[in-house]
Structures are given as structure tokens and as C-alpha cells.
Amino acid sequence: MSNATTTSPSAPIAHRGAITACVILSVIMQALDTTIANVALPHIQGDVSASADQINWVLTSYIVAAAIMTPPSGFLSAKFGRKRVLLTAIAGFVAASVLCGLSESLVQIVGFRLLQGLFGASLVPLSQGILLDIYNVEERGRAMALFGVSVMVGPVLGPVIGGWLTDNISWRWVFYINVPIGALAFFGIVVYVTETKLDALAKLDWFGFGMLSIGIAALQLFLDRGEQLDWFYSGEIIVEALVCVCAFYLLIVHTFTAERSFVNPRLFLDQNFAVSMLFIFIVGVTYLASLALMTPYLQTLMGYPVVTAGIVMGPRGLGTMFCMFLVGRLIGKVDTRLLLFLGLALTAWAMYEMTGWTPEVSQWTLISVGFIQGAGLGFLFVPLTTIAFATLPAQMRGDGTGLYNLSRNIGSSVGISVVSMLITENTQVNHANIAAYVTPFNRYFDATAAHGLSPLTAVGRATLDGMITTQATIIAYIDDFKLLMLMSICAIPLLLLLRKPSAPPAVDHSVAME
């Protein structure tokens, strides 16, 4: 981010308040789109004729595009001016949202979600930079608290608003809703925000950026299409795997040999930062992957209306918001590693509870467990960011922030792809295992034949197949929840590698939410 000031900290309160409102609107718009589409996925899946694993491309394409374009945000604002880049991002994001709403096929909506992610990536870091510029040091704490709340509006209101719009109007309106919000933010920034000075010497390591982008894209395609194409029996999957490995190899070699590379290798000499990169990757996997699992679980297996599913998922965000405020007061008073342990323990506990779920689980259980999982995330985000940047030199924090958020976004996209793949594979395996016991020689079916469950009739076989598929899917979900629980537990030993800072660091905690 550029260090130039957008407006002086001594600007009139009304003027500064208008700027704050405009940039907060742009942040809310971007934050909503991380979760608002989740509850609409089953409806989108039906309209675009996608399979259960394919429809998750709507989520992963957005996350991957945002991950790729977040690190260059600082370069773009320095080269072309922060106001210009922010206005372009808002206009592009809104246009891509409209195109998503107009989509008639899976290819179209995934392509436009990619475009949406590319434009939306810079909304949060640039808005945050403007807020840091217009408030003085004493007032930045309150400004960043407001910024944090605006980021957390997405997980809280996204499922509820998305559910209501899908149920009462159409799933397309989860994208069209960005038009009025984006228009207000756009015109407010045009009127109130002044341009920053341009840096003619600003440069971007295009080779490093290109290799990173190619590597991430190839990895995502490998994960998303592997199950469908039978993995390494497919020539396409082999090519994607080779491209991914080669791109990351070239990136690593370039990083350690170039004079100024896209990824600063000195960042990894800091033990806290290096461990935190792995930590936030795991957090990204467990949180968004579980959200992707919950939507089809509630609507397909449990038969919840889309509005009810959104309301049930909402308290997860409330738990995160509540605990983030609580942690803000505890930072500096309690060992950061203890807060992280509590966050992992709450996350693992929530996942453990979910391994015992069946479609008959009560709404109260769904809400309470979701709140606990959200609380666990609240105990992870801020402390992890604090300790990640505690021992990192100030001049390296800009590069570190981009890389840190890149790791979280990659974790989220990989997590969604992996759990979706496992649902598909495990459902097939479980179906085969259960169906092996459904034969005319199983004496149990003699007693149930009167209920239409005879394997000797077409109706009976169809009914049995439906029941077996449901049971196989439930077991597959349990296996996924168990995997996410084990990942949370396996992250606990990483706490031993984190060093306690000698003094409370002056770190902007909100970078965790970029």
C-alpha cells in the first residue's frame, strides 16, 4: 500500500465520516460475497445443471482469483493511484456481480466469479489503507474496530440475506444486491476521496507473480477435476500436476536467486511468521470448508428451506464477532499462545460434535455448535496475526501481509475442493459397502417386504437405493467432519514453535481479515 495520504487526519469530521462510510460500504460488499452465495448453491446447482462437486467451483474460483490478486494491490495503487484502483475495483466487482446473476451455465458463472474475485481482491486492503491515512494514531484503534466489524458483517448477515433473497426472489439476487451498495460506495469515493501521489519507480516482479498465479490455478484445477477425471488416469490431470509442480519450482528458485522477487525470502527467516503461515493455512481449510459442507447438509439431507438454513448458519458469524471483541481486550494481558490453544480446542470440539450428527439433529444443536465453531475462529484470527507479525521488521510487514492472506485464501480454496472430493468418493465407497448386504438372501428383508423394501421388486430396489444413498452420504459427511477435527488437533503442536514476543507488538490486528 502507498504511504501517501488520502486526506489529512485533521480533516473535518463530516468529511472524514463520509469517506469512512464509503470505504466501509465497499468492504461490506466484498465481505458479503464470501458467504452470501453459500446458501444459494443448491438452487444454482439445479439451474446450471452442475454436479455436487462441480458447484463448489462457484466458491473456489472466487477465492483463488482473490488470492492471486491480493499481493499486487500495493503495486497497483502506487503505480496508478489508490483512488483510481479502488474505483476500478468497485466498478469491475459490480459489473462481474451482474454477469454472475445473468449466468445460464456453470462455465459462465464460474468465469464471472473469477472476474469478481480479481476485482474484489483489492477492495479490503485499499479501503483499510484509506482509513489508516485519515485517522491519527490515537483514533486508529476505533477506526480499525469499525473496519473489523464491517468485515465480519459478511459471515453474520451473508447466509441470512442470501437465504431470504433466494427463497423470496431468486438466487440471482445474491449477486444483484451488490449493485446499489457498489453504486453508493463508487459515487461517495468519487466525491470525497482525493488521489494519492503516483510512484513512477514502482515495479512488480512479473515472472514471480506469473509463476505463482499459474501454480495456484493449476493446483485448483487438479483438485477440482481430479475426482471427475479419475485422477492420474487422465492426461489432463497429469498435465495440470506437472504445470503446478514446475510453476512452484520456478517460483522457489526465482525467489532465492532474483535481486527483488515477488515473494521476499527473508520473511521465512522469522520463525513466528513462517509457522503462522502454516497455521493460517489450516485455519482457512477448516473454516470455509466446513461452511461449504453445511449448506448441502442442511438443505439436501435435512430438507431445510433456504431461509431456515441461512438463519441457522448465521450464529457462526456472531460467535466469531463476539470473541474477536473479547480477544481484543485480552491481547497483551494473556499469553497469545494460550488464546490460540483455546481457539483450536473450540474448533476441534465443534467438529467432534458434528461427527455425531444425523439429519434428525435439532436446530438448537446446529446453532450452538455453529456458535462454538465461530467462537473458535474468533480466538484464532487476531492472536495469530499478532504473533505472526510480532517479531517481523516493520519494513517487511507490507510483504508479509500479502503473503499471509494468500496462504489463508489458498487454504480455503484447497479445503473446499478436498472436502467436496471426499464427499463424492466416500459416498460411492459407502454405498457399495452398504449395498453389499442388500440381497434377496438377507432374511431381514423378508420382514420388511410388506413396507415396500423388498430387493425382489423394482419399487423396493429403488426405495432401498435411496435409503442407502442417504446413509452413505451421512457417513461421508461424518468422515469429512472428522478430518477437519483432526486437522485442528494436529495444529496444536505448532504452538510450541511460536515464540512469545518480548513486548506487546504494535500490529494492526485487522490484517487477518483482509
C-alpha positions in Angstrom: 0.0 0.0 0.0 1.1 3.5 -0.7 2.2 5.7 2.1 0.7 8.8 0.6 -2.2 10.4 2.5 -5.6 10.4 1.1 -6.9 13.1 3.4 -5.2 14.7 6.3 -6.0 13.4 9.8 -7.2 16.9 10.7 -9.9 16.9 8.0 -13.4 18.0 9.1 -15.3 15.2 10.9 -18.2 15.2 8.4 -15.8 14.9 5.5 -13.9 12.1 7.2 -17.1 10.4 8.2 -18.3 10.4 4.6 -15.0 8.8 3.5 -15.3 6.2 6.2 -18.9 5.3 5.2 -17.9 4.9 1.6 -15.0 2.6 2.1 -16.8 0.6 4.7 -19.6 0.0 2.2 -17.1 -1.3 -0.3 -15.7 -3.7 2.4 -19.2 -4.9 3.3 -19.9 -5.6 -0.3 -16.8 -7.7 -0.7 -17.3 -9.4 2.7 -20.9 -10.4 1.9 -19.9 -12.2 -1.3 -17.6 -14.6 0.6 -20.7 -16.2 2.3 -23.9 -14.9 0.7 -23.7 -17.4 -2.2 -23.3 -20.4 0.1 -26.9 -21.0 0.9 -27.9 -20.4 -2.7 -25.6 -23.2 -4.1 -28.2 -26.0 -4.3 -30.5 -23.6 -6.3 -27.7 -22.5 -8.5 -26.7 -26.2 -9.0 -30.1 -27.0 -10.3 -30.3 -24.0 -12.7 -26.9 -24.6 -14.3 -27.1 -28.4 -14.2 -23.9 -28.9 -12.2 -22.9 -31.9 -10.0 -22.3 -31.7 -6.3 -18.6 -31.3 -6.6 -18.7 -29.0 -9.7 -20.9 -26.4 -8.0 -18.2 -25.7 -5.4 -16.2 -24.1 -8.2 -18.6 -21.1 -7.7 -16.9 -20.7 -4.3 -13.3 -21.8 -5.1 -13.0 -19.7 -8.3 -13.8 -16.5 -6.4 -11.3 -17.4 -3.6 -8.5 -18.4 -5.9 -8.9 -15.2 -8.0 -8.9 -13.0 -4.8 -5.8 -14.9 -3.5 -3.8 -14.3 -6.7 -4.7 -10.6 -7.0 -4.3 -9.5 -3.3 -0.5 -9.3 -3.2 -0.2 -6.9 -6.2 -2.7 -4.4 -4.7 0.1 -2.3 -3.2 1.9 -2.1 -6.5 -1.2 -1.1 -8.5 -2.1 1.7 -6.0 1.4 3.1 -6.1 1.6 2.9 -9.9 -1.8 4.1 -10.9 -3.1 5.9 -7.7 -5.2 4.4 -4.9 -8.4 6.2 -5.8 -8.3 5.1 -9.4 -7.6 1.5 -8.5 -10.3 1.4 -5.8 -12.9 2.9 -8.2 -11.9 0.4 -10.9 -12.2 -2.4 -8.4 -15.7 -1.4 -7.3 -17.0 -0.9 -10.9 -15.5 -4.2 -12.0 -16.8 -6.0 -9.0 -20.3 -4.7 -9.5 -20.2 -5.5 -13.3 -19.0 -9.0 -12.6 -21.8 -9.4 -10.0 -24.4 -8.5 -12.6 -22.9 -11.0 -15.0 -23.0 -13.7 -12.3 -26.7 -13.1 -11.8 -27.3 -13.3 -15.6 -25.3 -16.6 -16.0 -27.1 -19.5 -17.6 -24.4 -22.2 -17.4 -21.7 -23.4 -15.0 -18.9 -22.2 -17.2 -20.4 -18.7 -17.3 -20.9 -18.3 -13.5 -17.5 -19.7 -12.7 -15.9 -17.4 -15.2 -17.7 -14.4 -13.9 -16.9 -15.4 -10.3 -13.2 -15.4 -11.3 -13.7 -11.9 -12.6 -15.4 -10.9 -9.4 -12.6 -12.2 -7.3 -9.9 -10.4 -9.5 -11.6 -7.0 -9.0 -12.7 -7.6 -5.4 -9.2 -8.6 -4.1 -8.0 -5.0 -3.6 -11.2 -3.7 -2.0 -10.3 -4.6 1.6 -6.5 -3.7 1.6 -7.1 -0.4 -0.2 -10.1 0.6 2.0 -8.0 -0.3 5.1 -5.2 1.9 3.8 -7.5 4.9 3.4 -8.9 4.5 6.9 -5.3 4.4 8.3 -4.5 7.6 6.5 -7.5 9.7 7.5 -7.3 8.9 11.2 -4.4 9.8 13.5 -2.6 7.3 15.7 -4.9 7.8 18.7 -8.1 7.3 16.7 -6.9 4.4 14.6 -7.9 1.8 17.2 -11.6 2.8 16.9 -11.4 3.0 13.1 -9.9 -0.5 12.8 -12.6 -1.8 15.2 -15.2 -0.4 12.8 -13.3 -1.9 9.9 -13.2 -5.3 11.6 -16.9 -5.2 12.3 -17.6 -4.4 8.6 -15.5 -7.4 7.5 -17.4 -9.7 9.9 -20.8 -8.5 8.7 -20.4 -11.0 5.8 -20.3 -14.2 7.8 -23.1 -12.9 10.0 -25.6 -11.5 7.5 -24.4 -13.3 4.4 -26.3 -16.6 4.9 -29.4 -14.8 6.3 -29.7 -12.3 3.4 -28.7 -14.9 0.8 -31.3 -17.3 2.1 -34.1 -14.6 2.1 -33.3 -13.4 -1.4 -33.1 -16.9 -2.8 -36.3 -18.0 -1.2 -38.4 -14.9 -1.9 -37.0 -13.6 -5.2 -34.2 -15.6 -6.9 -30.7 -16.8 -6.3 -29.6 -14.3 -8.9 -30.3 -11.5 -6.4 -27.5 -12.6 -4.1 -25.3 -11.0 -6.8 -27.6 -8.2 -7.9 -27.6 -6.8 -4.4 -24.1 -5.6 -5.0 -25.4 -3.0 -7.5 -26.9 -0.5 -5.0 -24.2 -1.0 -2.5 -21.4 -0.6 -5.1 -23.1 2.5 -6.6 -23.2 4.3 -3.3 -19.6 3.4 -2.5 -18.4 4.4 -6.0 -20.0 7.8 -6.1 -19.0 8.6 -2.5 -15.4 7.8 -3.2 -15.5 9.9 -6.4 -16.8 12.9 -4.4 -14.9 12.7 -1.1 -11.6 10.8 -1.6 -8.6 12.5 -3.1 -5.9 10.8 -5.2 -2.6 9.7 -3.8 0.8 10.5 -5.4 2.0 8.2 -8.1 5.2 6.3 -7.8 6.8 6.1 -11.2 9.5 3.8 -9.9 7.1 1.1 -8.6 7.8 -2.3 -10.1 6.3 -5.7 -9.9 8.2 -9.0 -10.3 6.1 -10.2 -13.2 7.8 -13.5 -13.5 7.3 -14.4 -9.9 3.7 -13.2 -10.0 3.1 -15.2 -13.1 4.6 -18.4 -11.7 2.6 -18.0 -8.5 -0.7 -17.4 -10.5 -0.1 -20.4 -12.8 0.9 -22.7 -9.9 -2.3 -21.8 -7.9 -4.6 -22.1 -10.9 -3.1 -25.5 -11.9 -3.4 -26.8 -8.3 -7.0 -25.7 -8.1 -7.9 -27.4 -11.4 -6.0 -30.5 -10.3 -8.1 -30.7 -7.1 -11.4 -29.7 -8.7 -11.3 -32.0 -11.7 -9.3 -34.9 -10.3 -12.3 -36.9 -9.0 -14.3 -36.3 -12.2 -11.5 -37.5 -14.5 -10.2 -40.4 -12.3 -7.0 -38.6 -11.2 -3.8 -39.8 -12.8 -5.6 -42.0 -15.3 -6.4 -38.7 -17.1 -3.9 -36.9 -19.3 -5.4 -33.6 -18.3 -4.8 -34.2 -14.6 -1.2 -35.3 -15.3 -0.6 -32.1 -17.3 -2.1 -29.9 -14.5 0.0 -31.7 -11.9 3.2 -31.2 -13.9 2.4 -27.5 -14.6 1.7 -26.9 -10.8 5.0 -28.6 -9.7 7.0 -26.8 -12.4 5.5 -23.4 -11.7 6.1 -23.6 -7.9 9.6 -25.0 -8.5 10.4 -22.0 -10.8 8.9 -19.6 -8.2 11.0 -21.0 -5.4 14.2 -20.9 -7.5 13.4 -17.3 -8.6 12.6 -16.3 -5.1 16.0 -17.2 -3.8 18.0 -16.1 -6.8 16.4 -12.8 -8.1 17.5 -9.5 -6.7 14.0 -8.4 -5.9 11.5 -11.2 -6.1 7.7 -11.2 -5.8 8.0 -13.2 -2.6 10.5 -11.9 -0.1 12.5 -14.9 1.1 13.7 -13.1 4.2 10.2 -13.3 5.6 10.7 -17.0 6.2 13.7 -16.4 8.4 11.3 -15.1 11.0 10.1 -18.3 12.9 6.8 -16.8 14.1 5.8 -15.7 10.6 6.8 -19.0 9.0 4.9 -21.1 11.5 1.9 -18.7 11.3 1.8 -19.1 7.5 1.2 -22.9 8.0 -1.2 -22.1 10.9 -3.4 -19.7 8.9 -3.5 -22.2 6.0 -5.0 -24.8 8.4 -7.5 -22.2 9.7 -8.5 -21.4 6.1 -9.1 -25.1 5.4 -11.2 -25.8 8.5 -13.4 -22.7 8.5 -14.6 -22.3 4.9 -14.5 -26.0 4.1 -17.0 -26.6 7.0 -19.2 -23.8 5.6 -19.2 -25.4 2.2 -20.2 -28.7 3.8 -23.0 -27.2 5.9 -25.1 -25.8 3.0 -25.8 -29.1 1.2 -26.1 -30.9 4.6 -28.9 -28.6 5.8 -30.8 -28.2 2.5 -30.3 -31.6 0.9 -30.0 -34.1 3.8 -32.1 -32.2 6.3 -34.6 -30.7 3.9 -34.3 -27.2 5.4 -35.8 -24.3 3.4 -33.0 -21.9 2.2 -34.1 -19.1 4.6 -34.0 -21.5 7.6 -30.6 -22.8 6.5 -29.3 -19.2 6.4 -30.7 -18.3 9.8 -29.2 -21.5 11.4 -25.8 -20.7 9.9 -25.8 -17.0 11.0 -24.8 -17.5 14.7 -21.5 -18.9 13.5 -20.5 -15.4 12.5 -21.9 -13.9 15.7 -19.6 -16.3 17.7 -16.7 -15.0 15.7 -17.6 -11.4 16.2 -18.2 -11.7 19.9 -14.9 -13.5 20.6 -12.9 -11.1 18.4 -14.1 -8.2 20.6 -13.2 -10.3 23.7 -9.8 -11.2 22.4 -9.1 -7.6 21.6 -9.3 -6.9 25.3 -7.2 -9.9 26.3 -4.3 -9.3 23.9 -1.3 -8.2 25.9 -2.8 -9.5 29.2 -2.9 -13.2 28.3 -0.3 -15.3 26.5 -1.2 -15.2 22.8 -0.4 -18.9 22.5 -3.0 -19.7 25.2 -5.6 -17.8 23.2 -4.6 -19.8 20.1 -4.9 -23.1 22.0 -8.4 -22.1 23.1 -9.4 -21.3 19.6 -8.1 -24.7 18.3 -9.8 -26.5 21.2 -13.1 -24.9 20.5 -12.8 -25.6 16.7 -11.9 -29.3 17.4 -14.8 -29.6 19.9 -17.3 -28.2 17.4 -16.1 -30.6 14.7 -16.2 -33.5 17.2 -19.9 -32.7 17.9 -20.6 -32.6 14.2 -19.2 -36.2 13.8 -22.3 -37.4 15.7 -24.8 -35.5 13.6 -27.7 -37.2 11.7 -30.4 -35.5 9.7 -32.6 -35.6 12.8 -30.3 -33.3 14.8 -32.1 -30.3 16.4 -31.9 -26.7 15.3 -30.6 -25.7 18.7 -27.7 -28.1 18.3 -26.9 -26.7 14.9 -27.0 -23.2 16.2 -25.0 -23.8 19.4 -22.3 -25.9 17.6 -22.0 -23.3 14.9 -21.6 -20.6 17.5 -18.8 -22.6 19.2 -17.0 -23.1 15.9 -17.3 -19.3 15.2 -16.0 -18.6 18.7 -13.0 -20.8 18.0 -12.3 -18.7 14.8 -12.6 -15.5 16.9 -9.9 -16.8 19.2 -7.6 -17.7 16.3 -7.7 -14.7 13.8 -6.5 -11.8 15.9 -4.0 -13.6 18.2 -2.5 -15.4 15.2 -2.0 -12.2 13.3 -0.5 -10.6 16.4 2.1 -13.3 16.9 2.8 -13.7 13.2 3.9 -10.0 12.9 5.3 -9.6 16.4 8.9 -10.2 15.5 8.8 -9.2 11.8 10.6 -5.9 11.0 8.3 -3.1 10.2 9.6 -2.6 6.7 8.7 -6.2 5.8 5.1 -6.1 7.2 3.6 -5.0 3.8 5.0 -8.0 2.0 4.2 -10.2 4.9 0.5 -9.2 5.0 0.0 -10.1 1.3 1.7 -13.5 1.7 -0.1 -14.2 5.0 -3.6 -13.6 3.4 -2.5 -15.5 0.3 -1.9 -18.6 2.5 -5.3 -18.2 4.1 -7.1 -17.9 0.8 -5.2 -20.9 -0.7 -6.1 -22.9 2.4 -9.8 -22.0 2.0 -9.9 -23.0 -1.7 -7.9 -26.2 -1.2 -10.1 -27.1 1.8 -13.3 -26.7 -0.1 -12.0 -28.7 -3.0 -10.7 -31.6 -0.9 -13.8 -32.0 1.3 -16.1 -31.9 -1.8 -13.9 -34.5 -3.5 -14.0 -36.7 -0.3 -17.8 -36.4 -0.1 -18.2 -37.7 -3.6 -15.6 -40.5 -3.3 -16.7 -41.7 0.2 -20.4 -41.6 -0.7 -19.7 -44.0 -3.6 -17.5 -46.3 -1.4 -20.0 -46.3 1.5 -22.9 -47.0 -0.9 -21.0 -50.0 -2.3 -20.2 -51.3 1.2 -23.8 -51.0 2.4 -25.4 -52.3 -0.8 -23.3 -55.5 -0.4 -25.7 -56.5 2.4 -28.8 -55.9 0.3 -29.5 -59.2 -1.3 -32.5 -61.5 -1.6 -30.7 -63.9 0.7 -30.7 -61.4 3.6 -33.5 -62.6 5.9 -34.1 -59.1 7.2 -35.9 -58.1 4.0 -38.5 -60.9 4.5 -39.9 -58.9 7.4 -39.7 -55.6 5.7 -41.1 -56.6 2.3 -44.6 -55.5 3.3 -43.2 -52.0 3.7 -42.0 -51.8 0.1 -38.4 -52.7 0.9 -38.1 -56.0 -1.0 -35.0 -56.2 -3.2 -37.0 -58.5 -5.4 -39.2 -55.7 -6.8 -38.3 -52.6 -8.8 -40.1 -50.3 -6.4 -38.4 -52.0 -3.4 -34.9 -51.7 -5.1 -35.4 -48.0 -5.9 -36.6 -47.3 -2.3 -33.6 -49.2 -0.9 -31.2 -47.4 -3.2 -32.5 -44.0 -2.0 -32.1 -45.1 1.6 -28.6 -46.5 1.1 -27.5 -43.3 -0.7 -28.7 -41.2 2.2 -26.9 -43.3 4.7 -23.8 -43.4 2.6 -23.8 -39.6 2.3 -24.3 -39.1 6.1 -21.3 -41.3 6.7 -19.3 -39.3 4.1 -20.1 -36.1 5.9 -19.1 -37.6 9.2 -15.7 -38.6 7.7 -15.2 -35.0 6.5 -16.1 -33.5 9.9 -13.7 -36.0 11.5 -10.9 -34.9 9.1 -11.4 -31.3 9.9 -11.4 -32.1 13.7 -8.1 -34.0 13.3 -6.5 -31.1 11.4 -7.4 -28.7 14.2 -5.9 -31.1 16.8 -2.7 -31.6 14.6 -2.2 -27.8 14.5 -1.9 -27.7 18.3 1.8 -28.8 18.4 2.6 -25.8 16.1 2.0 -23.6 19.2 5.3 -25.0 20.7 7.2 -23.4 17.7 5.8 -19.9 18.3 7.9 -17.6 20.4 6.4 -15.2 22.9 7.2 -11.6 21.9 9.2 -9.7 24.5 6.8 -6.7 24.4 3.3 -6.2 23.1 3.7 -5.5 19.4 2.2 -2.5 17.6 0.5 -4.6 15.0 -2.7 -3.8 13.0 -4.8 -6.8 14.0 -7.2 -6.3 11.2 -4.8 -7.6 8.6 -6.0 -11.1 9.5 -9.3 -10.2 7.8 -8.0 -8.9 4.5 
